Amino acid sequence: MTSLPGIPLKSTAIALAFSILFGPLGLLYASFWGGILMISIGMIVISSKLFFPSIIFWMICSVWAVGAVEAHNKKILVMKDRN
């Protein structure tokens, strides 16, 4: 995997690991604004103290993290191909 100088590619495995371990905080690695949004929503979901919605919320964060990293890397590779 190569990238443009100064713009590194992000690792999908690291994004997934961070989001599984830390939920919305781990999403910050993949998508800053996505992480901020999910932290805000997470305060409500987690404070409800319901198990099932909390698990679903955690899984959404993980899927979002992987998608955000793949979109980031794709954008970087398209910019590389143009140059």
C-alpha positions as CSV (number, residue, x, y, z in Angstrom):
1,M,0.0,0.0,0.0
2,T,1.3,3.4,-0.9
3,S,0.1,6.9,-0.3
4,L,0.8,10.4,-1.2
5,P,3.6,12.1,0.7
6,G,2.2,13.6,3.9
7,I,-1.2,11.8,3.6
8,P,-1.0,8.4,5.2
9,L,-3.5,5.6,4.6
10,K,-5.4,4.5,7.7
11,S,-5.5,0.9,8.8
12,T,-8.9,-0.9,8.7
13,A,-7.8,-3.4,11.3
14,I,-6.8,-0.7,13.7
15,A,-10.1,1.2,13.2
16,L,-12.0,-2.0,13.8
17,A,-10.0,-2.8,17.0
18,F,-10.4,0.8,18.3
19,S,-14.1,0.8,17.7
20,I,-14.7,-2.6,19.2
21,L,-12.7,-1.7,22.3
22,F,-13.7,1.9,22.8
23,G,-16.9,2.3,20.8
24,P,-17.5,5.9,19.7
25,L,-14.1,7.0,21.1
26,G,-12.5,4.5,18.7
27,L,-14.5,5.9,15.9
28,L,-12.5,9.2,16.3
29,Y,-9.6,7.4,14.6
30,A,-11.6,6.9,11.4
31,S,-13.9,9.9,11.4
32,F,-13.6,12.9,13.7
33,W,-17.1,14.2,13.1
34,G,-18.6,10.7,13.1
35,G,-16.9,10.1,16.5
36,I,-18.2,13.4,17.9
37,L,-21.8,12.6,16.7
38,M,-21.7,9.0,18.1
39,I,-20.3,10.1,21.4
40,S,-23.2,12.5,21.7
41,I,-25.8,9.9,20.8
42,G,-23.9,7.3,22.9
43,M,-24.4,9.4,26.1
44,I,-28.1,8.9,25.6
45,V,-28.1,5.3,24.5
46,I,-25.7,4.1,27.2
47,S,-27.4,6.1,29.9
48,S,-30.7,4.3,29.1
49,K,-29.0,1.2,30.7
50,L,-30.7,-1.1,28.2
51,F,-28.4,-3.9,27.1
52,F,-29.6,-4.6,23.5
53,P,-29.6,-0.9,22.3
54,S,-26.1,-0.5,23.7
55,I,-24.8,-3.5,21.8
56,I,-26.5,-2.4,18.6
57,F,-25.0,1.1,19.1
58,W,-21.5,-0.4,19.6
59,M,-21.8,-2.5,16.4
60,I,-22.9,0.6,14.4
61,C,-19.8,2.4,15.6
62,S,-17.7,-0.5,14.4
63,V,-19.3,-0.7,11.0
64,W,-19.1,3.1,10.6
65,A,-15.4,3.1,11.5
66,V,-14.5,0.4,8.9
67,G,-16.6,2.3,6.2
68,A,-15.0,5.6,7.1
69,V,-11.5,4.2,6.8
70,E,-12.2,2.5,3.5
71,A,-13.7,5.8,2.1
72,H,-10.7,7.7,3.3
73,N,-8.2,5.3,1.8
74,K,-10.2,5.2,-1.5
75,K,-10.1,9.0,-1.7
76,I,-6.3,9.1,-1.1
77,L,-5.7,6.5,-3.8
78,V,-7.9,8.4,-6.3
79,M,-5.9,11.5,-5.6
80,K,-2.7,9.5,-6.1
81,D,-3.9,8.2,-9.5
82,R,-4.7,11.7,-10.7
83,N,-1.1,12.8,-10.0
